[in-house]
């Protein structure tokens, strides 16, 4: 007996959670491999594919006589944001039929984007902005999904809980040509009947880079997709089998500056954990960047593993070099010790090279730090600093230097 396995949608592997299973094409290619029972000459002679959503059969290919292990979807229009399941059956050359085996995916490309772009009414370069909106739901939804694009990078919370653990969303692009939006399905458990709140913290990312490195690398030319950080989002919920838009960005949202008081992809970040309250400000409508709104089907950036340092060496009073022994893309996570006082400063620098005397090789100087390094200055009162560092710092790391902290 043979059986299908190792399914792919549009040539992408189906693995992980919903963020790894989002597609943008209306007629994806469903493909599979066939595992035989080892008998000589056994092979696939026919296949059948059935695709369904929560209430309907979208496509039944019927039995197709073919040895091909792929087929283009030829069914009804795929619903946006809803879990789409499929099964594949295969028949061998002796007429034996395998049991149905399948997987699932999500379709996320909308034909028309109906949410406005918004920006802070008080723009300050290098300050992270937190957009907020309270909204009410008459009943807890059966299902829900959010589509969001925050330029440069966004981090979303719903009712105080992180909506998605991915980092550096959305994907980098020339925003005057393409704006990738992230679709977050399966959000019903994060919503409730009655009052709800959504918060989206927006960093400048690639949207506005006033670093000396970028200025030099671009030949002092104006970057066509640079501009003010801005946000657009729309939330859809399903009740009684019917989808509706429950929330979208408009001028009724509010915003505030975040505890991330300064940030830049090349010059680093400053986080002040002493700041607990923020002045709320109105938002303003922003002009769309111009690029086509396209669902992000790239695999998300996620934390894959935790690496412990191979060595920690003191090179001065309160200064330590932490060697991870391998060049990775990631960030340092610190455990704050008891007895630290408000206003105590921690500085973290990253580098891939050391000088012969064990000091960091910092490269060419730039305005604030050194090219290719990150700088974080935190004023900790508790362990929430770690969460902030995880969300905003992501770079090439082999060594890190920690100042004024017991490691």
N, C-alpha and C positions, 0 to 999 in steps of 0.2 A: 504494500500500500504506500502511495506517495502522499505528501502533504505540503501545502504552501507555508512559507515562513519568511522572515526578514523583509517585511513590507516597507515600501517607500512611497512617498507622495511627491510627485514632480521631482523625482530623483533625490529627494532629501530623506534621510533616515528618520523614522518615527521613534523617538526616545524621549524620556523625561516628561515634564509636565506640559501644560497647554502652550506655554511660550515657545516650546521647541516644535510645535505642531501647527503653526499658523502658515497659511499659504495665501498667495495674492492672485493666482490665476483662476479664471472661471472654469476651465476645463483641464484639471490636473491629470497627469499620468499616474495611474496606480500600477505599481510593479511589485514583484515578489520573486523569491527563489523557491525551488522545489527540492524537497528532501525525499530521496528514494529509500526503499527498504533494503537496498543492496542487491536486489535480484537483477541479474543480467538482462539488459534490454528494456528495463522499465523506464518509461518516460511519460511526460504530460502530453495528452492528445487533445484535451478540451479544457476550457475554464468557464466559470460563471462568477460574476461580481454583483453583489447587491449592496447598494448604498442607501442609508436611512438617516433621518433626523429623529427628533423626539416623538413625532406623530405621523410621519409619512415615509413611504418608500420613494426615494428620489430617483433611483435608477436600478433597473434589473437588466443586466446585459443578456440574460438567457444563456444557454449553452453555446459557446463559440468554439468551433473546431479550429484549433491552432496550438502550435508548440510555443508561441510567443508568451513570455512571462510578464507582459505589460499590456495596458490598454488605456486609451484616453477616455475620460469621463464624458458620457453622452446623455446625461439625464437632465432633470429639472434644474433651474437656477439654484445654486448653492445658497443656503441662508447664512447671513452674516452673524458671527458671534456665537453661533450655536454648535454644540458638539455634533459632529457628523461621523457616523460609524459606517464601517464597510466590512463585508465578509467576502472571502474568496474560496471557491471550491474548485478542485481540479480532478480530472478523470484521467486515469492512465491508459496505456495502450490495450489493456485487457478489459476496459470498461468499469474498473473499480473506481468509486467516487470517494474522495477524501471527506472528512468532516469539515464543516465550515470553520474557517479561522480568519480572524480579522484584527482591526485596530481602529483608531479614530484620529480625526484632525479637525481643524477649524479654518473656516474661510473668513478673511477679514477685510477685503477690499470693497470700499463703498464707492458708488458712482458719483455721489455728491456730498461734500462736506458742509454741514449746516451750522457749525459752531463758530462763534466769532473768535478772533485773536485779541488777547488782552495783554496789557503791560502795566507796570507800576506807574502811578501818577507822579512819583518822585524817583527819578532814575539816578542812581549813584553807581559809578563804575566800580566793579569788583565786589559789590555787596550782593550776597544771595537774597532772593526775594521769595517769600512764602505767600502763595495765593490760597485763599480760603473761601468756603461757601457752606452755609448751613442749608439743609433741605429736608423736606418731610416726605415720608412714604406712608400711604394709608395702610399697607400691609407688607409683611416680609415677602420679598420676591422669591419666586421659584428658581430663577436664574438671573444673572446679570453680567454685563461686560462693560468695560470702560475703554474708550479710545482717547489717547492723550498724546500730545506732542508739545514738549517744552524745550525751547531753543535757548541755550545750548543743551543742558542736561536737566532731567527732572527726577524727582523722587516723590512718590505718591503715598499718602496715608489716608485710610478711611476709618473713621471713628477711632482715631488714635493708633491704629495698627497698620503696619507696612503692607501695602497692596501687592508688592512684588519685590522679591529679593535681588532682582537684577541690578547691575551697575552700569553707569554710563549710557543710559537711555535718553533719547533715541539715538540710532546709529548716525554717525557723521556723514554729511553730504553737502553738496553745494546747494544751500537752501533756496537759492534763486531758481533752481531747476527741480529739486526734489526735496520734500519734507516728509520724512518717515514718521508715522505715528505708531505707537505701541498699542496693541489690542490686548487687554487683560481679561480673559474669560473667567468663569467660575468664581464670581465675586459675591454670590448670594449670601454666603456665610459671614461676610464682613458687613452686611447691611441688616437693618432692623426696621420693624414697624415703628412709625413715629419719627422723632428727630434723628438726623444723621449729619455728619460733617465730613467734608473732603478737604484735605490740605495737600498742596503741591509745592514743594520747595524747588526753586529754579536756580541753577548755576549757569554761569556764562558759557562754560565749555568752549566749543569752537565758534559760537555765535559772535563773541566779542573778545578778541585776543589783543590786548594792548601791550603785550610783552615785547621787549627789545629783540628777542629771538625771531619772532614772527615778522617784525618790521624789517629786519635784515634779510630773512629768508625770502620774503616776498618782493625784495628789491625796492622797498619803500612804495610799492603800489597799493592802491586801495583794494581790499579783498571784496569781491562782488557780493558775497553772501553775509558779510558782517552787518551787524545792526544791534538794536536794543533787544535784550532778552525778552521773550514773549511766550505766551501759553495759549493753547486751544485744546478743548476736551469736550467729550460728550459721553454721558452714562445712559445705558439702556437697561431696563428691567423687564422681566416677564412675569405676568400673573394670569392665571387661567388660560395658559397657552398663547397669550397675546403679548407681543413686544411693544414697548413704547419708550420714548426718550424721556427720562426722568430729570436730567440735568445737563446743561451745557454752559460753556463759558460765555459770559456777557458782562455788562457794566454793573451788575448787581453784586459781583464778587468783591471781596476786599483783599488787601495785601499788607504785608509788613516786612521789615528786614529781619533776617534770621541771625542766630548766634554765630553763624559763619560770617564774620565781619569783613573778611577780605579773602578772595580766592582767584586763582589764575592757574591754568593748566601748566604753565612753565615756571611761574614765579612763586607758586605755593599758596598756602591757605592759612588763615588765622581764625581760630575758633575760640570764643569766649563763653565758657560754661556758666559764668556768673550772671549772664543776661537771661532773665526768666520771663520778662514781659516785654511786649513790643507795641509800639504805636501803630494802630490800624490806619491804613490809608485807602483811599478809593483807587480803583483801577481805571484805565482808559482803554478805549478801543484802539487797536494797533493795526496798521496796514499789513496784509498778508505778505510773507516774504517772497511770494511769487512762484514757488515750486509746487509741483503736483503733489497732492496728498496721497501718499502710498503707504500701505500697511507694511510694517517691518516684519519680513519673513526670515531675516537672519537669526541665527541662534543667539540668545541673549548672553551677555557677559555675566558670569556667576562665579562665586567663590568655589573653587574645586577642592582645595585641601588646605590644611594648616601645617606650616613648616616651622619646626623649632630651630633656633640658631645653633650652629655648630660651636661657636665660641663667642664670648663677650669679653672684650678687653678694655680696660680703663686706660685712656691716653691723656688724662688730665683730671683736675678736680671737677667731679660731676659730669664728666664726658666719657662716653663709652662707644666703642665700635662693635657693632653686632654683625657677625659674619654668618650668612645663611648657606654659604658654600656652593650656591648655584644661582645663575641669573634667571629671575622669574619676573612675571608681570603680576604685581600685587601691591600690598600695603602692609605696614607694621601695625599690630594691635597690641596695646599696652594694658597691663593691669595696674590700676592706681593703688598705691599703698596707703594705709591708714596714717593719719597725722599730717597729711598735706593740707596746706592752708589756701584759702581763697586768694587769688592773685599770684600764686606760684606759677612760674612759666616753664613750659616744656618745649623744647625745640627738637624736631626730627628732621634729619636730612637724609637723602637717598643718593647712592652713587653705585656705579658698576666697577670702579677702579680705586685702588689705594696707591699712594705714593710709597717710596721705599722706606720711609720712616714710619709708616703705618697710618699717616694722616690721610684724609679723604683727598682724592683727586677731583677737583671741582670744575675743571674745564675753563672756558673763557668766562670772564666776568660779565654780568648783566646788571640791570638797575638795582635789583633787590637781593637776589641770591646768585646762583651760578647756573649756567645753561645745563639742562638735563637733570636738574635736581628739584626737589620739592621741599618746602619749608612749612612746618605747622607750628604755630605758637598757641598753646592752650592754657587757659587759666582754670584749672580743674577744681571742682568741689566734690565730684563723685565720678563714678565709672561711666557716665553718659558720654564723656569725651571719646571713649573708644568707639561708640556707635557713630559719632560724627566723623572720626577719622576714616572708618570703614566706608562711609558713604561718599567721601569726596576725594580720597587719595588713591590713585591707581597708577603705577608706573613701573619702569624697569628697575628691579632691585636686586642687588647682591649683598651690599653692605648698607647698614643704616647707622647713624650716629644719634645717640640720645643724650641730651644735656639736662642736667639738674633733676635727675630722677634715679631712684634706686632700682636697678634692673635685677 
